[in-house]
Amino acid sequence: YSDFIDKVKEKYIEEETVNSMVPLWQRSKDEVSDEDLNGFYKDKFFDMKEPALTIRADVEGAFSYKALLFVPENTPMGYYTKEYRKGLELYSSGVMIMDNCEDLIPEHFRFVKGVVDSQDLSLNISREMLQHDRQLTAIRNNIEKKIKQELKKLLNNDPEKYEKFWQSFGLQLKYGIVADYGAHRELLKDLILYHSSNEKKLVTLQRYVELMPEEQKYIYYACGETVSKIDNLPQTEPLKDKGYSILYMTDEVDEFVINMLGEIDGKQFKSINDKDLGIETEEEKSDIEAKQEENQVMLDYLRDSLDGKVMAVRLSNKLKSHPVCLTTDGEVSLEMEKYFATIPGDHPDVKAQRVLEINPTHKAFYMLQDTWQLDKDRCAKLGKLLYNQALLVADISIENPAEYTDLFWELI
């Protein structure tokens, strides 16, 4: 019986594909799972975490290519250093031409990792020829548009996830607006977020404009080290009283971004430190001008007694409950001055023209007026005290803390 079974037993072989030779980026979406994509990214680009966004492109036409791109969840180590290398892996029909093609990705999207495969590229093409290849330029432009499109889609469909991306790479997008004399500002301005004082969260510039009251003329912004510090600035009070929202900007590059953008939907940007916020009535302007003229001799004396630390001392309707604030005239702001002070080398011309603004309805001003009549030297000391207090509010270090402390106790 056993011999009979051996004779009739059928022999068969079951074949199972252990590993496809077709690269992951050349397979259709239906053939590749999210798990496959995440695993590929982590193995290929040595990241412990899954990508924040995966972008696929399959383009056919005058130039054809396939691309598989990834946006990391966190900023890579050394990202903002000269040692960091941007670029995508470049293939021709599955054969690698270059492991780090910088010309495929614009600087403002340098955080994107991935591969690009085009069957139209020659395997023998040199790095020098690639730099001048028209097809490569076209692929780069398409990739740039595709990344912008997918980031905008993420912003609209999943704001919380986009905010996490923004925390990692928002600064890079801001640098992108400033770079090349603003050549990329139209591409990137829709992706920029800032903290809104009214919304208490990050908003796009477009959203800010949409929420503006009809009578509001400008997009107001304030710069500082942190949101909480900006929120306590005296200059914010009159705008808050009007119900106007203020964009809080905490990066050193922000004012350069604003200068490069210029306006959004016809609405110009205006700093809370601007001499004219555009919210005063003609009556209020006339009243403050009259008070300024009436006290001009005293205000000029205070300016001179500060030994060139300010270019003017003036009265202002910008203050409500606070006695003083420090503002500037001209194009260089206090934040710009701070920024250039951190850059190695001499920058003697990058100095803000500081202005000490005094609240004419505050008891500190009435004290100045009374002291001016009785003791001009004591009045100058009060002016110096107010100037140092304005420095503290503006988050600027006092030159001589010991002198300030002694002056404080002398006057009280």
Secondary structure, 3 states (H helix, E strand, C coil): CHHHHHHHCCCCCCCCCCCCCCCHHHCCHHHCCHHHHHHHHHHHHCCCCCCCEEEEEEECCCCCEEEEEEECCCCCCCCCCCCCCCCEEEEECCEEEEEEEHHHCCHHHCCCEEEEECCCCCCCCCHHHHHCCHHHHHHHHHHHHHHHHHHHHHHHHCHHHHHHHHHHHHHHHHHHHHHHHHCCHHHHHHHCEEEECCCCEEEEHHHHHHHCCCCCCCEEEEECCCHHHHHCCHHHHHHHHCCCCEEEECCCCHHHHHHHHCEECCEEEEECCCCCCCCCCHHHHHHHHHHHHHCHHHHHHHHHHCCCCCCEEEECCCCCCCCEEEEEECCCCHHHHHHHHCCCCCCCCCCCEEEEEECCCCHHHHHHHHHHHHCHHHHHHHHHHHHHHHHHHCCCCCCCHHHHHHHHHHHC
